[in-house]
């Protein structure tokens, strides 16, 4: 988290409900290492989907039939995450 400009306090301000069908995607997103993000002069700029597709899905044991949905979910989470990271 710290490598991406976030602290635990950023996540403890409010509770959010995660639908069961989205749980795997949210947990995958939370576990992304710093190397999954492309970094520019101002910090993270976007997710590196080549790293996610070529390395992390296998590393975390994500089944091939689930990868398309998780990628779609990552696309939705990436923008708001970057907005929060850069709001500081």
N, CA, C and O atoms as a GROMACS GRO file, in nm:
protein
  352
    1UNK      N    1   0.081  -0.119   0.000
    1UNK     CA    2   0.000   0.000   0.000
    1UNK      C    3   0.086   0.125   0.000
    1UNK      O    4   0.062   0.217  -0.079
    2UNK      N    5   0.185   0.130   0.087
    2UNK     CA    6   0.268   0.249   0.100
    2UNK      C    7   0.340   0.281  -0.030
    2UNK      O    8   0.359   0.398  -0.063
    3UNK      N    9   0.380   0.180  -0.102
    3UNK     CA   10   0.450   0.202  -0.229
    3UNK      C   11   0.361   0.273  -0.330
    3UNK      O   12   0.410   0.338  -0.422
    4UNK      N   13   0.232   0.260  -0.312
    4UNK     CA   14   0.137   0.325  -0.402
    4UNK      C   15   0.074   0.450  -0.343
    4UNK      O   16  -0.025   0.501  -0.395
    5UNK      N   17   0.132   0.500  -0.233
    5UNK     CA   18   0.084   0.624  -0.174
    5UNK      C   19  -0.036   0.609  -0.084
    5UNK      O   20  -0.103   0.708  -0.053
    6UNK      N   21  -0.065   0.489  -0.041
    6UNK     CA   22  -0.180   0.465   0.045
    6UNK      C   23  -0.137   0.412   0.181
    6UNK      O   24  -0.030   0.353   0.194
    7UNK      N   25  -0.220   0.433   0.281
    7UNK     CA   26  -0.196   0.380   0.414
    7UNK      C   27  -0.321   0.301   0.456
    7UNK      O   28  -0.424   0.308   0.390
    8UNK      N   29  -0.310   0.228   0.565
    8UNK     CA   30  -0.425   0.153   0.616
    8UNK      C   31  -0.542   0.247   0.646
    8UNK      O   32  -0.658   0.210   0.629
    9UNK      N   33  -0.512   0.368   0.690
    9UNK     CA   34  -0.617   0.465   0.722
    9UNK      C   35  -0.703   0.498   0.599
    9UNK      O   36  -0.820   0.533   0.613
   10UNK      N   37  -0.645   0.488   0.480
   10UNK     CA   38  -0.721   0.515   0.359
   10UNK      C   39  -0.834   0.415   0.340
   10UNK      O   40  -0.931   0.443   0.269
   11UNK      N   41  -0.823   0.300   0.402
   11UNK     CA   42  -0.922   0.195   0.386
   11UNK      C   43  -1.013   0.179   0.507
   11UNK      O   44  -1.111   0.105   0.502
   12UNK      N   45  -0.981   0.246   0.615
   12UNK     CA   46  -1.057   0.227   0.738
   12UNK      C   47  -1.160   0.336   0.763
   12UNK      O   48  -1.227   0.333   0.866
   13UNK      N   49  -1.175   0.431   0.673
   13UNK     CA   50  -1.267   0.541   0.695
   13UNK      C   51  -1.413   0.502   0.678
   13UNK      O   52  -1.500   0.559   0.742
   14UNK      N   53  -1.439   0.408   0.593
   14UNK     CA   54  -1.577   0.363   0.575
   14UNK      C   55  -1.578   0.218   0.530
   14UNK      O   56  -1.486   0.170   0.465
   15UNK      N   57  -1.684   0.151   0.567
   15UNK     CA   58  -1.699   0.012   0.524
   15UNK      C   59  -1.774   0.011   0.392
   15UNK      O   60  -1.864   0.092   0.369
   16UNK      N   61  -1.736  -0.080   0.308
   16UNK     CA   62  -1.806  -0.098   0.182
   16UNK      C   63  -1.846  -0.244   0.170
   16UNK      O   64  -1.776  -0.334   0.218
   17UNK      N   65  -1.957  -0.266   0.107
   17UNK     CA   66  -2.003  -0.402   0.086
   17UNK      C   67  -1.951  -0.451  -0.048
   17UNK      O   68  -1.957  -0.380  -0.148
   18UNK      N   69  -1.901  -0.571  -0.050
   18UNK     CA   70  -1.854  -0.634  -0.174
   18UNK      C   71  -1.945  -0.751  -0.204
   18UNK      O   72  -1.962  -0.841  -0.123
   19UNK      N   73  -2.004  -0.747  -0.322
   19UNK     CA   74  -2.090  -0.857  -0.361
   19UNK      C   75  -2.007  -0.985  -0.374
   19UNK      O   76  -1.892  -0.979  -0.417
   20UNK      N   77  -2.062  -1.098  -0.337
   20UNK     CA   78  -1.987  -1.224  -0.345
   20UNK      C   79  -1.929  -1.251  -0.484
   20UNK      O   80  -1.820  -1.307  -0.495
   21UNK      N   81  -2.000  -1.211  -0.589
   21UNK     CA   82  -1.950  -1.236  -0.725
   21UNK      C   83  -1.828  -1.151  -0.759
   21UNK      O   84  -1.758  -1.180  -0.856
   22UNK      N   85  -1.800  -1.048  -0.681
   22UNK     CA   86  -1.686  -0.958  -0.704
   22UNK      C   87  -1.571  -0.982  -0.608
   22UNK      O   88  -1.463  -0.924  -0.623
   23UNK      N   89  -1.592  -1.068  -0.509
   23UNK     CA   90  -1.494  -1.086  -0.402
   23UNK      C   91  -1.356  -1.126  -0.455
   23UNK      O   92  -1.255  -1.068  -0.413
   24UNK      N   93  -1.350  -1.222  -0.546
   24UNK     CA   94  -1.222  -1.268  -0.598
   24UNK      C   95  -1.147  -1.154  -0.668
   24UNK      O   96  -1.026  -1.141  -0.652
   25UNK      N   97  -1.219  -1.071  -0.743
   25UNK     CA   98  -1.155  -0.959  -0.812
   25UNK      C   99  -1.103  -0.854  -0.714
   25UNK      O  100  -0.993  -0.802  -0.732
   26UNK      N  101  -1.180  -0.825  -0.612
   26UNK     CA  102  -1.138  -0.726  -0.513
   26UNK      C  103  -1.015  -0.776  -0.437
   26UNK      O  104  -0.921  -0.700  -0.414
   27UNK      N  105  -1.014  -0.902  -0.399
   27UNK     CA  106  -0.898  -0.957  -0.328
   27UNK      C  107  -0.775  -0.961  -0.419
   27UNK      O  108  -0.663  -0.938  -0.374
   28UNK      N  109  -0.795  -0.991  -0.546
   28UNK     CA  110  -0.683  -0.989  -0.641
   28UNK      C  111  -0.628  -0.847  -0.653
   28UNK      O  112  -0.507  -0.827  -0.650
   29UNK      N  113  -0.716  -0.749  -0.666
   29UNK     CA  114  -0.674  -0.609  -0.677
   29UNK      C  115  -0.596  -0.565  -0.553
   29UNK      O  116  -0.492  -0.500  -0.565
   30UNK      N  117  -0.646  -0.602  -0.436
   30UNK     CA  118  -0.578  -0.565  -0.311
   30UNK      C  119  -0.440  -0.627  -0.300
   30UNK      O  120  -0.352  -0.572  -0.232
   31UNK      N  121  -0.419  -0.740  -0.365
   31UNK     CA  122  -0.291  -0.810  -0.351
   31UNK      C  123  -0.189  -0.770  -0.457
   31UNK      O  124  -0.077  -0.820  -0.457
   32UNK      N  125  -0.226  -0.680  -0.548
   32UNK     CA  126  -0.133  -0.642  -0.655
   32UNK      C  127  -0.007  -0.577  -0.597
   32UNK      O  128  -0.016  -0.483  -0.518
   33UNK      N  129   0.109  -0.625  -0.637
   33UNK     CA  130   0.234  -0.565  -0.590
   33UNK      C  131   0.266  -0.438  -0.668
   33UNK      O  132   0.203  -0.408  -0.769
   34UNK      N  133   0.362  -0.365  -0.620
   34UNK     CA  134   0.402  -0.240  -0.685
   34UNK      C  135   0.438  -0.262  -0.832
   34UNK      O  136   0.412  -0.175  -0.915
   35UNK      N  137   0.497  -0.376  -0.864
   35UNK     CA  138   0.536  -0.405  -1.001
   35UNK      C  139   0.421  -0.419  -1.097
   35UNK      O  140   0.442  -0.422  -1.219
   36UNK      N  141   0.298  -0.429  -1.047
   36UNK     CA  142   0.182  -0.439  -1.133
   36UNK      C  143   0.138  -0.302  -1.184
   36UNK      O  144   0.052  -0.293  -1.272
   37UNK      N  145   0.196  -0.196  -1.129
   37UNK     CA  146   0.162  -0.059  -1.169
   37UNK      C  147   0.276   0.001  -1.249
   37UNK      O  148   0.393  -0.016  -1.214
   38UNK      N  149   0.242   0.072  -1.356
   38UNK     CA  150   0.342   0.155  -1.424
   38UNK      C  151   0.353   0.284  -1.345
   38UNK      O  152   0.252   0.340  -1.301
   39UNK      N  153   0.476   0.330  -1.327
   39UNK     CA  154   0.500   0.450  -1.247
   39UNK      C  155   0.560   0.559  -1.333
   39UNK      O  156   0.648   0.534  -1.415
   40UNK      N  157   0.512   0.681  -1.314
   40UNK     CA  158   0.567   0.798  -1.379
   40UNK      C  159   0.625   0.892  -1.275
   40UNK      O  160   0.650   0.852  -1.161
   41UNK      N  161   0.646   1.014  -1.312
   41UNK     CA  162   0.704   1.114  -1.222
   41UNK      C  163   0.616   1.139  -1.100
   41UNK      O  164   0.666   1.176  -0.993
   42UNK      N  165   0.486   1.121  -1.114
   42UNK     CA  166   0.392   1.149  -1.005
   42UNK      C  167   0.339   1.023  -0.938
   42UNK      O  168   0.234   1.027  -0.873
   43UNK      N  169   0.410   0.912  -0.952
   43UNK     CA  170   0.366   0.787  -0.890
   43UNK      C  171   0.296   0.696  -0.989
   43UNK      O  172   0.320   0.706  -1.110
   44UNK      N  173   0.210   0.607  -0.940
   44UNK     CA  174   0.143   0.512  -1.028
   44UNK      C  175   0.060   0.584  -1.135
   44UNK      O  176  -0.008   0.682  -1.106
   45UNK      N  177   0.068   0.533  -1.258
   45UNK     CA  178  -0.006   0.597  -1.367
   45UNK      C  179  -0.110   0.503  -1.430
   45UNK      O  180  -0.210   0.550  -1.485
   46UNK      N  181  -0.087   0.374  -1.421
   46UNK     CA  182  -0.183   0.276  -1.474
   46UNK      C  183  -0.137   0.138  -1.434
   46UNK      O  184  -0.022   0.117  -1.396
   47UNK      N  185  -0.229   0.042  -1.443
   47UNK     CA  186  -0.191  -0.096  -1.421
   47UNK      C  187  -0.119  -0.149  -1.544
   47UNK      O  188  -0.152  -0.112  -1.657
   48UNK      N  189  -0.021  -0.234  -1.522
   48UNK     CA  190   0.050  -0.298  -1.632
   48UNK      C  191  -0.017  -0.433  -1.656
   48UNK      O  192   0.013  -0.531  -1.589
   49UNK      N  193  -0.107  -0.435  -1.752
   49UNK     CA  194  -0.186  -0.555  -1.776
   49UNK      C  195  -0.104  -0.670  -1.834
   49UNK      O  196  -0.145  -0.786  -1.826
   50UNK      N  197   0.012  -0.640  -1.892
   50UNK     CA  198   0.100  -0.748  -1.938
   50UNK      C  199   0.152  -0.827  -1.817
   50UNK      O  200   0.156  -0.950  -1.820
   51UNK      N  201   0.191  -0.756  -1.712
   51UNK     CA  202   0.239  -0.823  -1.590
   51UNK      C  203   0.127  -0.904  -1.528
   51UNK      O  204   0.146  -1.018  -1.487
   52UNK      N  205   0.010  -0.844  -1.521
   52UNK     CA  206  -0.104  -0.914  -1.461
   52UNK      C  207  -0.136  -1.039  -1.540
   52UNK      O  208  -0.152  -1.147  -1.483
   53UNK      N  209  -0.145  -1.026  -1.671
   53UNK     CA  210  -0.183  -1.139  -1.757
   53UNK      C  211  -0.074  -1.244  -1.765
   53UNK      O  212  -0.103  -1.364  -1.758
   54UNK      N  213   0.050  -1.202  -1.780
   54UNK     CA  214   0.158  -1.297  -1.805
   54UNK      C  215   0.218  -1.359  -1.679
   54UNK      O  216   0.274  -1.468  -1.685
   55UNK      N  217   0.206  -1.291  -1.565
   55UNK     CA  218   0.274  -1.338  -1.444
   55UNK      C  219   0.178  -1.358  -1.327
   55UNK      O  220   0.173  -1.467  -1.270
   56UNK      N  221   0.104  -1.255  -1.292
   56UNK     CA  222   0.030  -1.258  -1.166
   56UNK      C  223  -0.087  -1.354  -1.164
   56UNK      O  224  -0.114  -1.416  -1.061
   57UNK      N  225  -0.158  -1.369  -1.275
   57UNK     CA  226  -0.267  -1.466  -1.276
   57UNK      C  227  -0.215  -1.605  -1.241
   57UNK      O  228  -0.276  -1.676  -1.162
   58UNK      N  229  -0.104  -1.643  -1.301
   58UNK     CA  230  -0.046  -1.775  -1.271
   58UNK      C  231   0.006  -1.779  -1.127
   58UNK      O  232  -0.015  -1.878  -1.057
   59UNK      N  233   0.072  -1.672  -1.084
   59UNK     CA  234   0.128  -1.669  -0.949
   59UNK      C  235   0.019  -1.687  -0.842
   59UNK      O  236   0.039  -1.759  -0.744
   60UNK      N  237  -0.095  -1.621  -0.862
   60UNK     CA  238  -0.202  -1.629  -0.764
   60UNK      C  239  -0.299  -1.743  -0.791
   60UNK      O  240  -0.397  -1.760  -0.719
   61UNK      N  241  -0.271  -1.823  -0.895
   61UNK     CA  242  -0.354  -1.940  -0.923
   61UNK      C  243  -0.493  -1.909  -0.975
   61UNK      O  244  -0.586  -1.984  -0.949
   62UNK      N  245  -0.508  -1.798  -1.048
   62UNK     CA  246  -0.639  -1.762  -1.103
   62UNK      C  247  -0.667  -1.852  -1.224
   62UNK      O  248  -0.588  -1.860  -1.317
   63UNK      N  249  -0.781  -1.919  -1.219
   63UNK     CA  250  -0.818  -2.009  -1.327
   63UNK      C  251  -0.847  -1.931  -1.455
   63UNK      O  252  -0.900  -1.820  -1.450
   64UNK      N  253  -0.813  -1.990  -1.568
   64UNK     CA  254  -0.827  -1.922  -1.697
   64UNK      C  255  -0.970  -1.876  -1.723
   64UNK      O  256  -0.991  -1.771  -1.784
   65UNK      N  257  -1.068  -1.953  -1.680
   65UNK     CA  258  -1.208  -1.915  -1.707
   65UNK      C  259  -1.251  -1.792  -1.627
   65UNK      O  260  -1.352  -1.730  -1.660
   66UNK      N  261  -1.178  -1.756  -1.522
   66UNK     CA  262  -1.211  -1.638  -1.440
   66UNK      C  263  -1.134  -1.512  -1.480
   66UNK      O  264  -1.170  -1.402  -1.438
   67UNK      N  265  -1.031  -1.527  -1.560
   67UNK     CA  266  -0.942  -1.415  -1.590
   67UNK      C  267  -1.011  -1.301  -1.666
   67UNK      O  268  -0.985  -1.184  -1.637
   68UNK      N  269  -1.097  -1.333  -1.760
   68UNK     CA  270  -1.164  -1.229  -1.838
   68UNK      C  271  -1.249  -1.140  -1.747
   68UNK      O  272  -1.248  -1.018  -1.761
   69UNK      N  273  -1.323  -1.201  -1.655
   69UNK     CA  274  -1.406  -1.123  -1.564
   69UNK      C  275  -1.322  -1.041  -1.468
   69UNK      O  276  -1.355  -0.926  -1.439
   70UNK      N  277  -1.214  -1.099  -1.418
   70UNK     CA  278  -1.128  -1.025  -1.326
   70UNK      C  279  -1.065  -0.906  -1.398
   70UNK      O  280  -1.054  -0.798  -1.339
   71UNK      N  281  -1.022  -0.923  -1.522
   71UNK     CA  282  -0.968  -0.810  -1.598
   71UNK      C  283  -1.072  -0.700  -1.614
   71UNK      O  284  -1.041  -0.583  -1.597
   72UNK      N  285  -1.194  -0.737  -1.645
   72UNK     CA  286  -1.302  -0.637  -1.658
   72UNK      C  287  -1.322  -0.563  -1.526
   72UNK      O  288  -1.342  -0.442  -1.526
   73UNK      N  289  -1.317  -0.635  -1.416
   73UNK     CA  290  -1.332  -0.572  -1.285
   73UNK      C  291  -1.214  -0.481  -1.253
   73UNK      O  292  -1.232  -0.374  -1.195
   74UNK      N  293  -1.093  -0.523  -1.291
   74UNK     CA  294  -0.974  -0.439  -1.269
   74UNK      C  295  -0.985  -0.308  -1.346
   74UNK      O  296  -0.947  -0.203  -1.295
   75UNK      N  297  -1.037  -0.315  -1.469
   75UNK     CA  298  -1.056  -0.192  -1.547
   75UNK      C  299  -1.144  -0.094  -1.469
   75UNK      O  300  -1.118   0.027  -1.470
   76UNK      N  301  -1.248  -0.145  -1.403
   76UNK     CA  302  -1.339  -0.059  -1.327
   76UNK      C  303  -1.275  -0.003  -1.200
   76UNK      O  304  -1.305   0.110  -1.161
   77UNK      N  305  -1.188  -0.079  -1.136
   77UNK     CA  306  -1.128  -0.036  -1.010
   77UNK      C  307  -1.007   0.054  -1.030
   77UNK      O  308  -0.974   0.133  -0.942
   78UNK      N  309  -0.941   0.042  -1.143
   78UNK     CA  310  -0.816   0.114  -1.166
   78UNK      C  311  -0.834   0.267  -1.158
   78UNK      O  312  -0.756   0.334  -1.090
   79UNK      N  313  -0.933   0.321  -1.226
   79UNK     CA  314  -0.953   0.466  -1.229
   79UNK      C  315  -0.977   0.526  -1.091
   79UNK      O  316  -0.907   0.619  -1.052
   80UNK      N  317  -1.076   0.475  -1.016
   80UNK     CA  318  -1.099   0.529  -0.882
   80UNK      C  319  -0.978   0.510  -0.790
   80UNK      O  320  -0.952   0.595  -0.705
   81UNK      N  321  -0.905   0.400  -0.806
   81UNK     CA  322  -0.785   0.380  -0.722
   81UNK      C  323  -0.681   0.487  -0.753
   81UNK      O  324  -0.621   0.544  -0.661
   82UNK      N  325  -0.658   0.515  -0.880
   82UNK     CA  326  -0.560   0.620  -0.916
   82UNK      C  327  -0.606   0.756  -0.869
   82UNK      O  328  -0.524   0.836  -0.824
   83UNK      N  329  -0.734   0.782  -0.877
   83UNK     CA  330  -0.787   0.910  -0.828
   83UNK      C  331  -0.758   0.926  -0.679
   83UNK      O  332  -0.717   1.033  -0.635
   84UNK      N  333  -0.778   0.819  -0.602
   84UNK     CA  334  -0.753   0.823  -0.458
   84UNK      C  335  -0.602   0.838  -0.430
   84UNK      O  336  -0.562   0.916  -0.344
   85UNK      N  337  -0.521   0.763  -0.502
   85UNK     CA  338  -0.375   0.769  -0.483
   85UNK      C  339  -0.325   0.910  -0.506
   85UNK      O  340  -0.240   0.959  -0.431
   86UNK      N  341  -0.374   0.976  -0.610
   86UNK     CA  342  -0.324   1.108  -0.647
   86UNK      C  343  -0.398   1.223  -0.579
   86UNK      O  344  -0.367   1.340  -0.605
   87UNK      N  345  -0.494   1.192  -0.494
   87UNK     CA  346  -0.568   1.298  -0.424
   87UNK      C  347  -0.492   1.354  -0.305
   87UNK      O  348  -0.536   1.451  -0.244
   88UNK      N  349  -0.378   1.294  -0.273
   88UNK     CA  350  -0.301   1.337  -0.156
   88UNK      C  351  -0.203   1.445  -0.192
   88UNK      O  352  -0.129   1.493  -0.106
   0.00000   0.00000   0.00000
